[in-house]
Amino acid sequence: MRKLKLGIIGSGIAVKELHLPALRTLDTLYEIKAISSRNIDHATSLARECGSNVMAFDDPSRMKDIDAVDIAVPVNLNYDMIKIAFEKGWDVICEKPIAENTQSARKILELHERYPQRMLYIAESHRHDPAIKVIKAHLSEIGEVVFFDYTLVIPTKDSKYAKTEWRKHPAHVGGFLSDGGVHHVAFLNAIFGKYLSVNGFVKQISDFTEAYDTMIMNIKYEKGFGTYSVTYAPNYRENEFSIYGSAGFLKMKDSKVTVVKGNDIKEYPVLPANFFAEEFKDFYNCVVNRQKLVLGDPYLAFTDLEMIEKVIH
């Protein structure tokens, strides 16, 4: 089996704690050849962890002998890194969101159109959530969709993510509302399809970031409408997703999907999965087979960001 020679651009939390552990499980698919970071010491340290033959750089354009790059940098740097990769002839898997706002995202899509032979895979990990397949498999059991409710309370103030400077002083629209929120709308869009309209409200409750931290989004789809509510401010956690239909309702909570129709209650487990390993496997297949992007489609990633930006603005 052919291995993809991979260069990694970035040396932060996403690379260290999410991407590299996933890639280590896929050593039959990938060979890490280089690490690039603005801080050469960080790049050197990470390269040593990856193997004695992995080179360290402070300029990604100097990387060589690679087929593809994994980009995981502050989101406002995505365009510049993708441009370097395309000019060097590399395929790209890039962390979400696609850009810091839709204006920049359009520039990335235009850049991609100038390099149609290159792959641009936006790594939206939640499109690989196995819960999506479970929900879609049993959605018809509750009849016609009436409405849905997706509520998330995510304590963030004391997290390592909130301590990074680019999240404290975000250049990306809405801060955590887009950085984390694209996960949630991607999940909804994977279930319900392309949205027709959105509106909503935003508010800042805490002071640990210079951005809004709370949002209510009303979303209309072709079949049904509902509400996505999220806050990153409180210090407790809650996560529940419900779909109400004409014949019953469906709930997802604690790694299981429950379908209720009168006195008939059925529970379906959601098996654990490493979303990051799944997206790297999908990227590998897309690159090696030159097949059309589906779960990593940058136009889907644009839509995810667009929905959030419409509410914030």
N, C-alpha and C positions, 0 to 999 in steps of 0.2 A: 504494500500500500504506500502510495506516495505521501511523504511528509511535506507540509507547508512550512517554509522557512519564514519565521515570524520575527518582526521587530516590534518592540513595545515603546510607545511614546507616553511618558508619564511615570511617576513613581510614588503616587499618593495612595490613599486608603483603598480606592477601587482596585488598583493594580495589585497591591500587597495582599488584601484580604478577600477579594472576590475573583479577580481574573486569574492570578497565578495558581491559587488552589484548584480552580477548575481546569486550567491548562495542564496541571500535573497529572490529572486523571486521564488526559488525552494525549499522552506522549507517543502514541502510535500515529497520531494525526499531525502533531505540530513539533517543530524543533525551534526553540527560541534561540535566535542568533544575536540579538542586540537589544539594549535598553538605552533610551534617550530621556534625559531629564534636564531642565534648566539648571539644576544643582548637580554638578558632576559627581560629587561625593555620594549623593543619593543613588545616582545611576550606577556607580561603581559597586556600592554595597549590594544593590539588588541584582546586578549582573553576577556577582560572586555566588549569591544564593541560587541562581539559575544554572550555574555550571561553569567550569573552567574555560570553556571556549566561547562564552557569551561576552561580547564587547560592550563597553560603556561609552556613551557620547553625551555631549551637552548641546549638540546640534543634530536634529533628526535627519537633515539632508545629507549628512556624512555617513549614515548607515549604508551598508552594502551587502550583497549576497542574500537578499530577502525577497520573498514573494508577496508578502502582505504585512500590514501594520495594524496593531491594536492601539487605538487612540483613547486615552483616558486622562484628559487634562481639564483645567477649568473651562467651562463650556464656551466662554467667549473666545477661546483660542482654537476652537474646532475648525473654523474656516481655514486659517493659516496652515494648520497641520494637514488637513485633507488636501489642500492645494499642493503642498510639498510632496505628499504621497502620490498624487496623480501625476505630477510632473516627473517623478522618479519611476513611474510605471508600476506602482504597487496597488494591490487591492486593499480595501479599508474596512475594518470593523471599528465603529466609533461609539463611545458611550453616549447615552441619551443625556439631556434632550439634544436634538439635532443642532440647536444653536441657542444663543441667549435671547433671541426674539424672532418673530416671523420675518422681519426684514432681512436679518442675517441668514435665516434659514432659506429664504428664496435665493440668496446669492450662492449658497451651497448647492441647491438644486440646479441652478444655472451652470455652476462649475461642473457638476456631474454630467450635465448635458453636453458639455464640451469634451468630456472624456467618456463617451458611452461604452468603451471597451473595458472600463474599470468597474469593479464592484464597490458600491458604497452601502454597507450594511450598518444600519443604526441599531445598536445593541439594546433594544427594549426588552429586558429580561422577563417582564410580566406577561408578555405574549406567549411565553413558554410555560405558564402556570397550568398544571394538569387540571386544576379546578374548572378551567374554561370548557374543556371537553366534557367533563362530568355534568356541568350545568346545561350545556347545549344538548346533551343526550337526553336529558329529562325535562327540558323546558316545555315541550308540547303537552306534558302530563297535567299542567296547571291551566290548560286552555289558552285563550287569548290573553296576551300580556296587557294588564291594566296600567300598572306603574311599578317602578322599582325605587329602592332606597339603599344607598351605599354610604355608610357612616364610618368615619375613621377619626380616632383621637390618637395622635402619635407623639408621645413625649420626646422632645428633641433638645431642649435647652442644655442638658448635661451630656449630650451625645458627642462623640468624637467628630461627627460631621459638622455640628454647629460651631466647633472650635477652629475650623479651617477659615483662613482669612477671606477666601473668595466667597464663602457662604455668609460670613458675618457682614461683609460689605458687597452684596451681590450685584454683578453687572447683568445677570440674567433676570428676565422679567418675573416679578413675584417671588424671587428667592426660592424657598422651599416649596412654594405653591406650584412652581413649574418643575423644579428639580425632582421633587417626589411625586408631584401630581401627574406627570406624564405617565407614570406607572399605572395610576388608577384609571385614567381615561382610556389608556391602551387596553386595559382589562375589560372595561365596559364596551369599547368599540369592537373588541374581539367577539363579544357575545351578541351585541345588537346591530352591528354594522356601522355604516357611515352616518354621522349625526346630520340632522336637518337644521337645527338651531340651538343656540345656548344663550343663557343670560344668568345673572346671579349677583352676588354681593361678596365683598372682601373687607377684611378688618385686620388691624394689628392689635394684639392683646399684650404680648410680651415685648421685652426690649433686647433680647439676645441676638437679634439680627435687624438690619436696617431695611426691613421689607414686611409686607403683609404676612401673617401667619395663619389666617383663618379664612375659609371660603365656603360659600354655598353655591353650587352650580346646578341650574335646571337645564336638563338636556331633553330634546325631542328627537326621537328616532322615527323611522318609517313605521315601525311596529312598537308603539308604546313610548312613554316618557317617564322621567323620574328625576331624582335628586341625588347628587353626589356632594356630601358635606365632609369637610376635613379641617382639623385644627392641629397645629404643631405646638401650641402654647401650654396646655395643662401638663401636670406631672403624673397622669394616669393613662391607661391604654384601653381602647375599645375598638373593635373591628367587627362589623356585621353587614352583610349584604343580603337583601331580601328582594324577591320579585313576586308581585301579587298578580294573580291571573283570574280569569272568569270562573275557573273550576277549582282553584286552590292556590297555595302559595309555596314558594321555594326559599329556603334560607341556607346561607353558607356561613359557618362559624366553626372554629376549632377543628379545622381539617376534615370537615364532613359537610355534605350537602343533604339537607332534609327536605323532603317533599311531603306536604300535608294536603290531603283532600278529605275533608270531613273528619271521620274517625280513623281514616287510613293514613298512617305515617310510615314513610320509608326513609331509611338513611343510607347514604352512599359515601364510602370513604374517599378522600382525596389523598392519593399516595404521595409521599414526599419526593421531591425532585430538586436537583441542583439546576436552577434556571440558567446560571451562567455556563455551566458545562453544556447544557442543551443548546444555547445560542452559539457557542463556539463550534459545536458539532454541525449545526445548521449552516453556519458560515463556511465551514470547511467544504461541505457538500456543494454549496453554491459556487464556490471558487473553483474547485476541482472539476465539477461537471458543467461549469458556466451556465447554470440554470437560473431562471428568473427568481428574483428575491420575492419572498412572500412575508414572512414574519419580520424580516429586517428591512422592509421597503422604506426608503427615506421619505416617500410621500405620505405613508401612514404616520411616520414620526412627525412630519410637518403638521398633519391634522391634529395630533395629540397636543402639540404646543399651541396651535392656533386656537383650540377650544379654551384653553386656560387664559391666553392673552386676551381673548374677547371679553371674558368676565372681568379681568383686572382693569382693562381700559374701557 
